[in-house]
């Protein structure tokens, strides 16, 4: 899927789950959990094409349509987890743009594992240095 953050996929409930732009979540997998939170929102919220505000109402509707009981605590937990993740996106994008400006010149650029790891390591390094009080 090649979408930018400006081109968010729209989610719909389907007869066999829910989907957006060809990304399908089967009905029998909607209730998968991670750390007592719904897995799918947490898995998807870091995708560039994912719109957390569009997804959650449709996710809730899909649970109901497909006969799954809503676990409000799991839903709120996933929502809060996603909000914490997406608030970091501009900061993380800035680091990635600084390190690999050629990746942001338009089109769909492939990232190597080494490049992703380098950006992740730099994010951690900067976060730790901002948390460490000056001596």
PyMOL CGO cylinders between C-alpha atoms (Angstrom):
from pymol import cmd
from pymol.cgo import CYLINDER

trace = [
    CYLINDER, 0.00, 0.00, 0.00, 1.54, 3.30, -1.06, 0.3, 1, 1, 1, 1, 1, 1,
    CYLINDER, 1.54, 3.30, -1.06, -0.25, 6.14, 0.71, 0.3, 1, 1, 1, 1, 1, 1,
    CYLINDER, -0.25, 6.14, 0.71, 1.04, 9.23, 2.44, 0.3, 1, 1, 1, 1, 1, 1,
    CYLINDER, 1.04, 9.23, 2.44, -0.10, 10.62, 5.77, 0.3, 1, 1, 1, 1, 1, 1,
    CYLINDER, -0.10, 10.62, 5.77, -2.20, 13.08, 3.77, 0.3, 1, 1, 1, 1, 1, 1,
    CYLINDER, -2.20, 13.08, 3.77, -3.98, 10.19, 1.99, 0.3, 1, 1, 1, 1, 1, 1,
    CYLINDER, -3.98, 10.19, 1.99, -5.48, 8.25, 4.86, 0.3, 1, 1, 1, 1, 1, 1,
    CYLINDER, -5.48, 8.25, 4.86, -7.28, 5.00, 4.16, 0.3, 1, 1, 1, 1, 1, 1,
    CYLINDER, -7.28, 5.00, 4.16, -10.97, 4.90, 5.07, 0.3, 1, 1, 1, 1, 1, 1,
    CYLINDER, -10.97, 4.90, 5.07, -12.13, 1.88, 7.03, 0.3, 1, 1, 1, 1, 1, 1,
    CYLINDER, -12.13, 1.88, 7.03, -15.41, 0.07, 6.41, 0.3, 1, 1, 1, 1, 1, 1,
    CYLINDER, -15.41, 0.07, 6.41, -17.11, -2.88, 8.07, 0.3, 1, 1, 1, 1, 1, 1,
    CYLINDER, -17.11, -2.88, 8.07, -17.51, -5.78, 5.65, 0.3, 1, 1, 1, 1, 1, 1,
    CYLINDER, -17.51, -5.78, 5.65, -19.43, -9.06, 5.70, 0.3, 1, 1, 1, 1, 1, 1,
    CYLINDER, -19.43, -9.06, 5.70, -16.27, -10.89, 6.76, 0.3, 1, 1, 1, 1, 1, 1,
    CYLINDER, -16.27, -10.89, 6.76, -14.45, -8.31, 8.91, 0.3, 1, 1, 1, 1, 1, 1,
    CYLINDER, -14.45, -8.31, 8.91, -13.29, -4.80, 8.09, 0.3, 1, 1, 1, 1, 1, 1,
    CYLINDER, -13.29, -4.80, 8.09, -11.01, -3.26, 5.49, 0.3, 1, 1, 1, 1, 1, 1,
    CYLINDER, -11.01, -3.26, 5.49, -9.38, -0.17, 4.07, 0.3, 1, 1, 1, 1, 1, 1,
    CYLINDER, -9.38, -0.17, 4.07, -7.78, 0.15, 0.64, 0.3, 1, 1, 1, 1, 1, 1,
    CYLINDER, -7.78, 0.15, 0.64, -7.23, -3.59, 0.35, 0.3, 1, 1, 1, 1, 1, 1,
    CYLINDER, -7.23, -3.59, 0.35, -6.00, -4.08, 3.94, 0.3, 1, 1, 1, 1, 1, 1,
    CYLINDER, -6.00, -4.08, 3.94, -8.33, -6.68, 5.42, 0.3, 1, 1, 1, 1, 1, 1,
    CYLINDER, -8.33, -6.68, 5.42, -8.89, -7.73, 9.04, 0.3, 1, 1, 1, 1, 1, 1,
    CYLINDER, -8.89, -7.73, 9.04, -10.89, -10.98, 9.26, 0.3, 1, 1, 1, 1, 1, 1,
    CYLINDER, -10.89, -10.98, 9.26, -13.83, -10.94, 11.68, 0.3, 1, 1, 1, 1, 1, 1,
    CYLINDER, -13.83, -10.94, 11.68, -12.42, -13.84, 13.68, 0.3, 1, 1, 1, 1, 1, 1,
    CYLINDER, -12.42, -13.84, 13.68, -9.22, -11.87, 14.36, 0.3, 1, 1, 1, 1, 1, 1,
    CYLINDER, -9.22, -11.87, 14.36, -10.80, -8.59, 15.52, 0.3, 1, 1, 1, 1, 1, 1,
    CYLINDER, -10.80, -8.59, 15.52, -10.51, -9.50, 19.20, 0.3, 1, 1, 1, 1, 1, 1,
    CYLINDER, -10.51, -9.50, 19.20, -6.80, -10.39, 19.21, 0.3, 1, 1, 1, 1, 1, 1,
    CYLINDER, -6.80, -10.39, 19.21, -5.09, -8.83, 22.23, 0.3, 1, 1, 1, 1, 1, 1,
    CYLINDER, -5.09, -8.83, 22.23, -1.65, -7.61, 23.25, 0.3, 1, 1, 1, 1, 1, 1,
    CYLINDER, -1.65, -7.61, 23.25, -1.02, -6.58, 26.85, 0.3, 1, 1, 1, 1, 1, 1,
    CYLINDER, -1.02, -6.58, 26.85, -4.79, -6.57, 27.56, 0.3, 1, 1, 1, 1, 1, 1,
    CYLINDER, -4.79, -6.57, 27.56, -5.42, -4.13, 24.67, 0.3, 1, 1, 1, 1, 1, 1,
    CYLINDER, -5.42, -4.13, 24.67, -6.87, -4.73, 21.23, 0.3, 1, 1, 1, 1, 1, 1,
    CYLINDER, -6.87, -4.73, 21.23, -3.96, -5.72, 18.95, 0.3, 1, 1, 1, 1, 1, 1,
    CYLINDER, -3.96, -5.72, 18.95, -5.17, -4.34, 15.60, 0.3, 1, 1, 1, 1, 1, 1,
    CYLINDER, -5.17, -4.34, 15.60, -5.23, -0.63, 16.49, 0.3, 1, 1, 1, 1, 1, 1,
    CYLINDER, -5.23, -0.63, 16.49, -1.79, -0.97, 18.08, 0.3, 1, 1, 1, 1, 1, 1,
    CYLINDER, -1.79, -0.97, 18.08, -0.43, -2.81, 15.05, 0.3, 1, 1, 1, 1, 1, 1,
    CYLINDER, -0.43, -2.81, 15.05, -1.82, -0.30, 12.58, 0.3, 1, 1, 1, 1, 1, 1,
    CYLINDER, -1.82, -0.30, 12.58, -1.35, 3.05, 14.29, 0.3, 1, 1, 1, 1, 1, 1,
    CYLINDER, -1.35, 3.05, 14.29, 2.27, 3.43, 13.19, 0.3, 1, 1, 1, 1, 1, 1,
    CYLINDER, 2.27, 3.43, 13.19, 1.41, 2.93, 9.50, 0.3, 1, 1, 1, 1, 1, 1,
    CYLINDER, 1.41, 2.93, 9.50, 1.69, 6.14, 7.50, 0.3, 1, 1, 1, 1, 1, 1,
    CYLINDER, 1.69, 6.14, 7.50, -1.70, 5.61, 5.86, 0.3, 1, 1, 1, 1, 1, 1,
    CYLINDER, -1.70, 5.61, 5.86, -3.55, 4.85, 9.10, 0.3, 1, 1, 1, 1, 1, 1,
    CYLINDER, -3.55, 4.85, 9.10, -6.08, 7.33, 10.52, 0.3, 1, 1, 1, 1, 1, 1,
    CYLINDER, -6.08, 7.33, 10.52, -6.71, 6.50, 14.17, 0.3, 1, 1, 1, 1, 1, 1,
    CYLINDER, -6.71, 6.50, 14.17, -9.81, 8.73, 14.29, 0.3, 1, 1, 1, 1, 1, 1,
    CYLINDER, -9.81, 8.73, 14.29, -11.41, 6.95, 11.32, 0.3, 1, 1, 1, 1, 1, 1,
    CYLINDER, -11.41, 6.95, 11.32, -10.46, 3.47, 12.50, 0.3, 1, 1, 1, 1, 1, 1,
    CYLINDER, -10.46, 3.47, 12.50, -11.79, 3.32, 16.06, 0.3, 1, 1, 1, 1, 1, 1,
    CYLINDER, -11.79, 3.32, 16.06, -15.52, 3.95, 15.34, 0.3, 1, 1, 1, 1, 1, 1,
    CYLINDER, -15.52, 3.95, 15.34, -15.42, 1.40, 12.50, 0.3, 1, 1, 1, 1, 1, 1,
    CYLINDER, -15.42, 1.40, 12.50, -13.51, -1.06, 14.68, 0.3, 1, 1, 1, 1, 1, 1,
    CYLINDER, -13.51, -1.06, 14.68, -16.17, -0.75, 17.38, 0.3, 1, 1, 1, 1, 1, 1,
    CYLINDER, -16.17, -0.75, 17.38, -18.91, -1.22, 14.77, 0.3, 1, 1, 1, 1, 1, 1,
    CYLINDER, -18.91, -1.22, 14.77, -17.12, -4.27, 13.32, 0.3, 1, 1, 1, 1, 1, 1,
    CYLINDER, -17.12, -4.27, 13.32, -16.95, -5.88, 16.76, 0.3, 1, 1, 1, 1, 1, 1,
    CYLINDER, -16.95, -5.88, 16.76, -20.70, -5.41, 17.18, 0.3, 1, 1, 1, 1, 1, 1,
    CYLINDER, -20.70, -5.41, 17.18, -21.65, -6.50, 13.65, 0.3, 1, 1, 1, 1, 1, 1,
    CYLINDER, -21.65, -6.50, 13.65, -19.58, -9.66, 13.95, 0.3, 1, 1, 1, 1, 1, 1,
    CYLINDER, -19.58, -9.66, 13.95, -20.95, -10.59, 17.37, 0.3, 1, 1, 1, 1, 1, 1,
    CYLINDER, -20.95, -10.59, 17.37, -17.94, -9.80, 19.52, 0.3, 1, 1, 1, 1, 1, 1,
    CYLINDER, -17.94, -9.80, 19.52, -18.47, -8.27, 22.96, 0.3, 1, 1, 1, 1, 1, 1,
    CYLINDER, -18.47, -8.27, 22.96, -16.75, -4.92, 23.33, 0.3, 1, 1, 1, 1, 1, 1,
    CYLINDER, -16.75, -4.92, 23.33, -14.01, -4.87, 25.96, 0.3, 1, 1, 1, 1, 1, 1,
    CYLINDER, -14.01, -4.87, 25.96, -14.05, -1.17, 26.85, 0.3, 1, 1, 1, 1, 1, 1,
    CYLINDER, -14.05, -1.17, 26.85, -10.88, -1.37, 28.92, 0.3, 1, 1, 1, 1, 1, 1,
    CYLINDER, -10.88, -1.37, 28.92, -9.03, -3.00, 26.00, 0.3, 1, 1, 1, 1, 1, 1,
    CYLINDER, -9.03, -3.00, 26.00, -10.41, -0.37, 23.60, 0.3, 1, 1, 1, 1, 1, 1,
    CYLINDER, -10.41, -0.37, 23.60, -9.43, 2.58, 25.81, 0.3, 1, 1, 1, 1, 1, 1,
    CYLINDER, -9.43, 2.58, 25.81, -6.03, 1.01, 26.42, 0.3, 1, 1, 1, 1, 1, 1,
    CYLINDER, -6.03, 1.01, 26.42, -5.41, 0.63, 22.68, 0.3, 1, 1, 1, 1, 1, 1,
    CYLINDER, -5.41, 0.63, 22.68, -6.64, 4.20, 22.03, 0.3, 1, 1, 1, 1, 1, 1,
    CYLINDER, -6.64, 4.20, 22.03, -4.28, 5.67, 24.63, 0.3, 1, 1, 1, 1, 1, 1,
    CYLINDER, -4.28, 5.67, 24.63, -1.39, 3.54, 23.37, 0.3, 1, 1, 1, 1, 1, 1,
    CYLINDER, -1.39, 3.54, 23.37, -2.00, 4.75, 19.81, 0.3, 1, 1, 1, 1, 1, 1,
    CYLINDER, -2.00, 4.75, 19.81, -2.21, 8.40, 20.82, 0.3, 1, 1, 1, 1, 1, 1,
    CYLINDER, -2.21, 8.40, 20.82, 1.15, 8.14, 22.59, 0.3, 1, 1, 1, 1, 1, 1,
    CYLINDER, 1.15, 8.14, 22.59, 2.69, 6.53, 19.50, 0.3, 1, 1, 1, 1, 1, 1,
    CYLINDER, 2.69, 6.53, 19.50, 1.33, 8.99, 16.95, 0.3, 1, 1, 1, 1, 1, 1,
    CYLINDER, 1.33, 8.99, 16.95, 2.30, 12.06, 18.97, 0.3, 1, 1, 1, 1, 1, 1,
    CYLINDER, 2.30, 12.06, 18.97, 5.92, 10.96, 18.41, 0.3, 1, 1, 1, 1, 1, 1,
    CYLINDER, 5.92, 10.96, 18.41, 5.57, 10.72, 14.61, 0.3, 1, 1, 1, 1, 1, 1,
    CYLINDER, 5.57, 10.72, 14.61, 6.58, 14.35, 13.80, 0.3, 1, 1, 1, 1, 1, 1,
    CYLINDER, 6.58, 14.35, 13.80, 9.66, 14.08, 16.04, 0.3, 1, 1, 1, 1, 1, 1,
    CYLINDER, 9.66, 14.08, 16.04, 10.61, 10.72, 14.56, 0.3, 1, 1, 1, 1, 1, 1,
    CYLINDER, 10.61, 10.72, 14.56, 10.01, 11.97, 11.00, 0.3, 1, 1, 1, 1, 1, 1,
    CYLINDER, 10.01, 11.97, 11.00, 12.27, 14.96, 11.67, 0.3, 1, 1, 1, 1, 1, 1,
    CYLINDER, 12.27, 14.96, 11.67, 15.10, 12.66, 12.76, 0.3, 1, 1, 1, 1, 1, 1,
    CYLINDER, 15.10, 12.66, 12.76, 14.61, 10.41, 9.73, 0.3, 1, 1, 1, 1, 1, 1,
    CYLINDER, 14.61, 10.41, 9.73, 14.52, 13.44, 7.38, 0.3, 1, 1, 1, 1, 1, 1,
    CYLINDER, 14.52, 13.44, 7.38, 17.72, 14.75, 8.94, 0.3, 1, 1, 1, 1, 1, 1,
    CYLINDER, 17.72, 14.75, 8.94, 19.54, 11.43, 8.57, 0.3, 1, 1, 1, 1, 1, 1,
    CYLINDER, 19.54, 11.43, 8.57, 18.17, 10.34, 5.17, 0.3, 1, 1, 1, 1, 1, 1,
    CYLINDER, 18.17, 10.34, 5.17, 16.79, 13.40, 3.31, 0.3, 1, 1, 1, 1, 1, 1,
    CYLINDER, 16.79, 13.40, 3.31, 16.81, 11.52, -0.01, 0.3, 1, 1, 1, 1, 1, 1,
    CYLINDER, 16.81, 11.52, -0.01, 13.99, 9.29, 1.29, 0.3, 1, 1, 1, 1, 1, 1,
    CYLINDER, 13.99, 9.29, 1.29, 11.62, 12.28, 1.48, 0.3, 1, 1, 1, 1, 1, 1,
    CYLINDER, 11.62, 12.28, 1.48, 11.97, 13.63, -2.05, 0.3, 1, 1, 1, 1, 1, 1,
    CYLINDER, 11.97, 13.63, -2.05, 8.70, 12.13, -3.28, 0.3, 1, 1, 1, 1, 1, 1,
    CYLINDER, 8.70, 12.13, -3.28, 7.71, 8.74, -4.50, 0.3, 1, 1, 1, 1, 1, 1,
    CYLINDER, 7.71, 8.74, -4.50, 7.95, 5.55, -2.56, 0.3, 1, 1, 1, 1, 1, 1,
    CYLINDER, 7.95, 5.55, -2.56, 11.42, 5.02, -1.12, 0.3, 1, 1, 1, 1, 1, 1,
    CYLINDER, 11.42, 5.02, -1.12, 12.43, 1.66, 0.26, 0.3, 1, 1, 1, 1, 1, 1,
    CYLINDER, 12.43, 1.66, 0.26, 14.11, 1.62, 3.66, 0.3, 1, 1, 1, 1, 1, 1,
    CYLINDER, 14.11, 1.62, 3.66, 16.70, -0.97, 4.57, 0.3, 1, 1, 1, 1, 1, 1,
    CYLINDER, 16.70, -0.97, 4.57, 16.65, -2.60, 7.98, 0.3, 1, 1, 1, 1, 1, 1,
    CYLINDER, 16.65, -2.60, 7.98, 20.00, -0.92, 8.69, 0.3, 1, 1, 1, 1, 1, 1,
    CYLINDER, 20.00, -0.92, 8.69, 18.54, 2.53, 7.91, 0.3, 1, 1, 1, 1, 1, 1,
    CYLINDER, 18.54, 2.53, 7.91, 15.48, 1.92, 10.09, 0.3, 1, 1, 1, 1, 1, 1,
    CYLINDER, 15.48, 1.92, 10.09, 17.70, 0.68, 12.91, 0.3, 1, 1, 1, 1, 1, 1,
    CYLINDER, 17.70, 0.68, 12.91, 19.96, 3.77, 12.56, 0.3, 1, 1, 1, 1, 1, 1,
    CYLINDER, 19.96, 3.77, 12.56, 16.95, 6.10, 12.88, 0.3, 1, 1, 1, 1, 1, 1,
    CYLINDER, 16.95, 6.10, 12.88, 15.61, 4.10, 15.84, 0.3, 1, 1, 1, 1, 1, 1,
    CYLINDER, 15.61, 4.10, 15.84, 19.01, 4.17, 17.57, 0.3, 1, 1, 1, 1, 1, 1,
    CYLINDER, 19.01, 4.17, 17.57, 19.26, 7.93, 17.04, 0.3, 1, 1, 1, 1, 1, 1,
    CYLINDER, 19.26, 7.93, 17.04, 15.73, 8.43, 18.43, 0.3, 1, 1, 1, 1, 1, 1,
    CYLINDER, 15.73, 8.43, 18.43, 16.67, 6.47, 21.56, 0.3, 1, 1, 1, 1, 1, 1,
    CYLINDER, 16.67, 6.47, 21.56, 19.96, 8.35, 21.93, 0.3, 1, 1, 1, 1, 1, 1,
    CYLINDER, 19.96, 8.35, 21.93, 18.21, 11.74, 21.72, 0.3, 1, 1, 1, 1, 1, 1,
    CYLINDER, 18.21, 11.74, 21.72, 15.45, 10.67, 24.07, 0.3, 1, 1, 1, 1, 1, 1,
    CYLINDER, 15.45, 10.67, 24.07, 17.97, 9.45, 26.65, 0.3, 1, 1, 1, 1, 1, 1,
    CYLINDER, 17.97, 9.45, 26.65, 20.07, 12.62, 26.36, 0.3, 1, 1, 1, 1, 1, 1,
    CYLINDER, 20.07, 12.62, 26.36, 16.96, 14.78, 26.87, 0.3, 1, 1, 1, 1, 1, 1,
    CYLINDER, 16.96, 14.78, 26.87, 16.00, 12.76, 29.96, 0.3, 1, 1, 1, 1, 1, 1,
    CYLINDER, 16.00, 12.76, 29.96, 19.47, 12.88, 31.52, 0.3, 1, 1, 1, 1, 1, 1,
    CYLINDER, 19.47, 12.88, 31.52, 19.91, 15.95, 33.74, 0.3, 1, 1, 1, 1, 1, 1,
    CYLINDER, 19.91, 15.95, 33.74, 23.01, 18.06, 33.04, 0.3, 1, 1, 1, 1, 1, 1,
    CYLINDER, 23.01, 18.06, 33.04, 25.94, 17.40, 35.39, 0.3, 1, 1, 1, 1, 1, 1,
]
cmd.load_cgo(trace, "trace")
